């Protein structure tokens, strides 16, 4: 009898939409890249773990912002051992299904395409193969937003995989907003296969890809992390006002790890602008907030640590229960546990946020194998 046969089925109660698996080493990842690229992408290892071009705490260079207790007992960095991650996340924390989103990018389009394709092969082999006998890991197809045609080909390569559930791009797009027709080949491929487009900022990124804010480059890690939602606001407004959802009616976009409490004020502002400037926006047929509610999802981490009662009242006022999906950010230090997070949501929104919205978006099963 195999482990799959012996395991009993349990109900899916918590879906985690932001988990970061890590390669054991650059040498392991290099084996998945074409031979001609191995010494080009990884001459110093910086393509995998680049040095940030802003000041950070000394310990961060040792831990890469990871939980110290997430380091596998057998060695390696946090997030590099599927079995230990399953113990901490799927067993101890009670997560039923987890979305795996590798973090990788590069300055040049072709190099980024090769780097992300290598991550896809590694993810499918190490995390979504024998280590996924329980079927509780789901993967993201990493693609380069710099070359949407190459990205579309990568989507086609993985679209039939049973555990690849979304397409992952970085929002550092060198000044091209998400609503631009530049991305149409990628959006068309993802929509054709029913795969949402997820976007997640790469924290350890080469200088050229760090977002430049209106006041200039970030000087510290907190300067980089705190304004993160500003980048998402710009992309969200572009998706609506530049007509991406009109061109691709089946497109779904997930903003990962940028918070969400900013979303409703932005939706109000867009609706007001649309009402006053409709002559400039003939292709926007409905109030912008309706596009957002239909096409966009936000992951919950990082949750603001404010008075719980006030926070619940604000979430009830926002009425975004159908657009939020729970996330932990495991194995990073900013991890939000399911037990802590669920109490911060209004009671009538909890099931949708913790399970229902992600289950619907990713077409996930209602039961999984127990560990």
N, C-alpha and C positions, 0 to 999 in steps of 0.2 A: 504494500500500500504506500503510495507517495504522500508527501506532505500536503499536496493539494487535495487528495482524496480524504485524508484524515481531518483536515480543517473543516470546522462547521461554518455555516453562513451566519453573518450578523448584519444588522441593519446599518446603513450609512447614516451617521448622525452629524459628523463634522467633516467638512471639506476645506483643506488648507490650500489657498491659491497662490502661495509665495514661499517656496522652499528652494534653497540654493545648494545643489550638489557640487562637489569640488573634485577635480582629478587628484589622485594621490601625489602626482608629480608632473612636471612638464615633460619628463622623459616618457611617461605613460601616454600622455596626450599626443606626443610627437608620432607615435606609432600609427595613429589614425590619419595622419596627414600624408599627402602625396610626397614621395621621396625628395623631389626637387624643391619642396617648400620647407623641409624639416629644419635645415640650418639657416633658413631665411627668416622664418617666423620666430624661432627660438634661439637666437644667438646668445642671449643672456638670460632668457626666461622672462623678459619684460612683456612679451606679448600675452603671457598668462597672468603674471602678477606685477604689473607696472608700478613704478614708484610714483605716488601722488605728487603733483606739483603745487601742493599747498601744505602748510604746517599741520601736523597732527601730533597726537600724543605718542610718546615713545613706544608704549606697549602695543599700539595699533599695528606697528610694523612687524611685530612678532605674531600677533593673533589675527591680523587682517579683519578686525572688528567682529571676531567670532566669540561665542560663548566659551569660556574656558572649560566648562564641564562637558562640552560637546566634542572634545578631543577623543578619538577612539582609543580604547585600552590597548589595542595592538599597535598604536603609533599612527602617524599621519595627521593631517590638519582636520579640523571639524568639517563635517559634511562629506568626507571622502570615503566613508565606510557605510555601504547601504544597510548592512545588518544592524550596526550600532545606531544609525539614524532611525531605523525602523523601531528599535527598542525605545529610544527617547521620544520619538514623535508619534508613532502609530500605536504603541503600547502604553507608555507612561503618560503621554499627554492626551491620548484618546482620539487622535485624528484618524478618520476612516480612510480618506483618500487624500493624497498630496500632489500638488502640481509642481514639477521640478523645472526650475528656470536657471540654467547655467549663466554665469556672468562672464562675458568675453567681448572684446571689440579691438579694432585696430585702426590706424590712421587711414590707410589706403583701401579703396573698395575691393580690389582683387584679393589682397591679403586678408581682409576681414571676412570675405566670402569663404576662403579656404579655412580660416581659423574656425569659423562657425560650423562649417560642414564637418570638420574634424570633431568638434564637440558633439554634433548630432550622432555621428557614428559611435563615439565613446559612450554617450548617454544610452543609446539603444542597446549597446553591448553590455555595459557594466550595470546599469540601473534598471533597464526595461527588459532584460533577458532573464537568465536564471534567477537573479536576485528579485525578480518581480513575480515569483510563482503565485503570490497571493493576489496579484492584480491591483495593488493599492497605490502604486506609483503611476503617475501620468506625466508625460514629457512635453516639453515645448520645443518646436522646431526653430532653432536659432538661425536667423537670416540677416543679411546686411541691408539696411535701408539705403545705403549709398548707391547700390546697384539693384534696382527693383526687378530687372529682368533676371539676374542671377538669383535673386531671392525667390522669384516665382518658380524657377526651375528647381530650387531646393525644396519648396513646398510640394511640388509634384513628385519629387523623389520620395518623400516621407508620408504623403497624404494617406496612403493605405495602411500605415502601421497601426496596429490595434491600440497602442498606448500613447501615441502622439496626439495631443488634444488641442494644441494651440500653436500659433506662430509668434515668435518673440523677436522684437526689434528694440534697438536703443533709441531714445528720443533725441539724442545728440545728432541732429541731421544736417549740420553745417548750414543752417539758415533756411532750410526748406520745411515749411509747416506741413503737418500731416494731411491737410485738405488739398494739397497740390496734386494735379494730375501726374506729377512725377511718380507717385506711388501706385498709380492705377494698375500696372501689371501685377504687382504683389497683391493688392486688394482683390483683384479679379480672381486670382488663383486661390487665395484663402477663402473667399466667398463661395467659389465653385465647390469647394470641398467641405463647407460648413465649419471652417476653422476660425475661431476668433483671432484677432491681432492683439497681442499683449505688448505693452511697452514698459520697460524698466530701466531706470538710469543706472549706468555703470559707475560705481563709486570709485574704484581704483582704475582710473582711466588715463590714457596719454593726454598731454597738455592740450593738443589740438582739439580734443573732443570734450573738454570741460565746458559746460555751458557758460557763456559770458552774460552776466546779468546787467541791467541798465547801469549799475554802479561799478562795473568792471569785474575782473576775475576774483574768485573767492581767495581769501588769504588763509583761512583755517577750515578745518573739516566742518565745523558748525556753520560757517558761511556758505559752504557748498550744500549741506544737507537741508538746512532750514528753508531756503527759497525754492526747493525742489518743485512744489506745486505751481510756481510761476511758469515753469516750462510747460507743465501740463495744461495750464489755463490757455496758453497761446495755441497749443496743438488742438485743444478741444474746440475753441472758437473757430479755428481754421477748418476743422472737419465739418462743422455745420455751415459756416458762412461761405466757404469755398466749394461746397456742393459734393463732398465725398460721399455722403450718405444718399444723395439723390442719384449719383452715378452708380453706386453699389448698394442697392436697397437691402441686400443680405449681409452687409458688412457689420461686424460687431467688434468693438474696441474695448480693451481692458487697460485701465491706468493702474499700474501696480506700485505699491509702496510710496505713493505721493499723498497719502491721506485722502480725505473726502469732504471734510466739513466746509471747504471752500466751494464745493460744486454748486450748491443751491444759490448762493449769492451771484455766482457767475451766470447761472441759468436765468435768474431774474434780470440781470443786466442785459443779457443777450436778447431776451424777449422784448425788453423796452427799446433796445436799439432797432430791432426788427420792426416793431410797430411804427417807429418814427422814420425809418429809412427803407421801407419796403420797395420803393422804386429802384433802389440800388441793388436789391437782392431778389430779382424776379424768380430765380431758381429755388429759393427757399420757400417752399409751399406752405409750411406749417410753422407755428411758434418754435423757436430753437429748443426750448425745454422739452418739447415732445420728441424731437430727434434724439436728444440726450437720453431720455427715459427709455426709448426703444432700442437704441444702438450702443449705448455706453454702459460699462460696469466699472466700479471702483473697488479695490481691495481695501480692507479696513486698517491694516497696520501702516504707520504707527498711530495708535489711538491716543488722543489727548488725555492727559492725566489731570482731569478737573473733577469737580464735585459730581458724583454719579447721578444724582437726581436732576441737576441742571442739565447735564449732558444728555440724559434720556429725553428731557423736555425739548431740547434743541433738535435731536434726531426725529422726534415725533413731528415737530414743526417742519423739518426738511422733507419728510415723507419720501425718503429715498430707499425704503426697505427693499424694493424690487431691484435696486441697482447696486447694492453692496454685497460683497463676498468676503467672508472671513479669511484672514491670512495671519501667519505667525512670523514670517521672516526667519525661520529656522535656517541655519544655526547661528545667526548673528546675535550680538548682545542686546539689540533692541527688540528681541523676541517678545511677542504677545501670546500668552498661553490661552488656550480655549476656555479654561475654567475662569480665568480672570476677565477675559474679554466679553463673554456671553452676558455677564451681569450688567454690562454697560449699555446693552441694547434694550430698547423697549420690548416688553414681553411679546407683543403681537408681531414683532419683526424678527425675533430670534431664530425661528426655524428657517426662514428664508435666507437670512444672512449667514447662518452657520452651515447650511446644507442646501436648501432648495434652489437658490439662484444659480449656484455653481453646477449643481446636478443638471439643471435645465440647459444652461449655456453649453456645457461640455458633453452633454448626453451621457452622463455617468450612470452606473447601475445603482439600484436601491439597496443592494446587499453586497458584501465583500467577504472574503475568507478571514476568519479569526486567526490571530497569531498566537 
